[in-house]
Amino acid sequence: MGTRDQANALLEQLSGRVEALGLKLKAEKTALTHINEGFVFLGQQIIGRTKHGKHLVYTFVTNEAIASIKRKVKALTGRSTTNLALSELIAALNPVLRGWVNYYRHAPANRTFGYLDYYVWWRVGRWLRKKHPRMTWKQINRRYLNNDHTYQDGGITLYKPARTRVTRYRYRGARIPTPWTTTAEPTSPRTQAASLQEQLPLERIQQALA
């Protein structure tokens, strides 16, 4: 790892390169921080940890991101929407939930998805209770829950975040072939093909930054 002075020097150099392209780094969105302290980027907290003697980098879903999806679910399941059929509510909820979950499925988010799953199920249950004030919970569940204890109506089933498989992104670092890795030897025909395909656009970037 380098020093803060070295990082500052690189930041100044990068700023000059970016300005050569007619762009500018925003001071309020640019900062230097140690990886062990972590930082937030696009709704994810990226932080370094040492485990079994190895330095690893983890990505977590931020509390702000969780609060954001909860606000959306709460707005859709409020009293003002009880005039809708459950199938219409599910049709509105599913793409919101699926998009959010797919965005964060590369983070260690199993517990987060489980929590969101329960929260959505609970909100929809409360929504149904307000929609059918004269029905008991037993009647509501018999009418709207399937054998998997999931809400459904009109052939549409509520999306369950907890069933989304988390797929961790494996950091490849210097193993990614680039025009600058001159000392690296291709290890397979696949690597050679990737290098040829990536070389042209990377050369254009290199020329623009030169």
N, C-alpha and C positions, 0 to 999 in steps of 0.2 A: 504494500500500500504506500501511496505517496503522502507528502505533507500537505497541510492546508495552503502553504505558499505555492507549492507546485499546482495545486488545484486551482488557485486563483489565477495563476499564469495561464493555465489551459483555458479557463473561462474567458479571459481577456482575448486569447488567440481565437477562440471559437466565436466570440462576439464580432471580431473583425471579419472573420470568414463569412458569417451570416450577413453582415452589413454589405459585403461585396455582392451578395445576391439580392440586395434591395430589401432585406428584412431586418428586424431588430428584436433583440431579446427584451422582454418586459421585466423590469426590475422587480415588480411585485409578484411575478410568477417564477423568478429565478433565484435560487439560493444554493449555498454549499452546505452540506451536512455529512457527517460520518454515517456510513451505512448501518453501524450498530445503533445509532440514534433513530434511524428510520426516517421516512418521508412519505407523504401522501401524494399519489399521482392518479388522476382519473378515477377517483373513488376507491382506490386500493392503497393499503399501507404496505410499503416495501421496507423490510428491515433485515439486518444481518444477525445471525445467531451462530454460536459455536456448539456443535454436537458431535460427541465422540472424537474430539480433536480436529474435526473438519469445520471450516467456516462455510456456512450455508446462508442462502438468501431466501427469505420467506415472503409470501404475498398474502395479505389478509384483507378481508372485506371490512371497510371502515364502519364505525357506528353511524356516521352520517349517511352512508349509503343504505344501511338497514332502515334507518328512520325515514329515509326518502320513499322506499318501497312501501313501508307501512302506511305512510300518509296517503299514497295513491290507493292502496287497498281500502283504507278507511273512508276515503272520499267516495269510492265506488259502492261501498256497502253501507252508506249512510241512509238515514230515514227518507231522504229525498228521492231515493231510487227504488223504494219498495213498490212502486207502481209497475215496475218491470217484472216480467216472468223470470224465474230462476235461470232458464236457458239463456235469456238475454244478458243477465248478470254474468253468468259463466263465460259467455262469448266475449264480454268486455274484459273480464279478469284474466283469462288465459293468455292472450298475447302479451299483456303487461308482465305477468309472472314469468312466462317462458323467456321473454327477452332479457329480463333482469338476471334470471338464473343462468342462462347461456353465457352472459357476459362474465359472470363470476365463477363459472364452473372450473376454471383452471387454478383457482385459489383453494386452499384447504378449508372448504366451506361446508362440509357435511353437517356440522352442528348448526350452522347458520341456515342452511336449507331446511333442516328439521324444524327449527324454530319458526321459520317463515311458513312452513307447511301447516303447523298447528295454528299459527296466528290467523291465516287465511280461513282455515276450517272453522275456527271460533267466530270470526267476523261474519262468515256466511250463515252460520247457525243463528247468531243474534239477528241478522238481517231477516231470516225466515220467520223468526219469532215475532218481529215487528210486522211483517207482512201478513202473518196469520195469527193475530192475537187470541183468537178463540180456540186455536189448536194446541194440544199438549205437545211436549217434546216427543213423546212416544209416537204420536200421530205424524208429526213433522218428519221424524226419522224414518218411519215406515214408508212415507210417501216419497222422500227425496234421497235417502241413502241407499246405495247398492250393497251388495254382499261384501264389498271391500271397504265398507264404511266411508265411502267417498260420495260427495253430493253430485247428483246428476239430474238432468231434466231435458226432455225433448231430444233425447239421443246425444246430448252433450255432457261430458264428464268434466268436473273441475280438475284443473291441472295440479299435480302434486309435486312441489319442488323437491321433496325429500327423495323422490325416486330418480332424480337426475344424477348420473354418475359423474363424480369429480375426476377430471383428467389433468394430472399435473404436467406442467410444461417443464421439460428437461433442458436445462441451460447447456448450450453447446459451445459458447464462447469462441475461442480461437480455432475450433474445429470447423467452423463455417469457412469455406474457401473464399478468398477475396484476392484482388490483385496485389494487396500489400503483404499477404502471407507467403513471401517468396521462399522461406526456408522450409515450409511445410510440403511434404511429399503426398501426392494423392494416394489414397489407400484402396480405392476401388473404382471401377468404371462409373459407378453412380456419382462418386465425388468429382470425377473428371467432367462428367456431363453437367453437374451443378455448377462447376467453376466456369465452364464455357458460357452457360446461360446467364450467369450473374455478372460476368466480367464486363460486358458491354455497358449496361446501365451504371455500374460502379465506376467505370472509366469516365463516363459523362459527368458523374458527380465529382470525381477527382479533378477533372479538367475545370469544372466550374469553380471549385474551391482553390485552385492553384493560383 
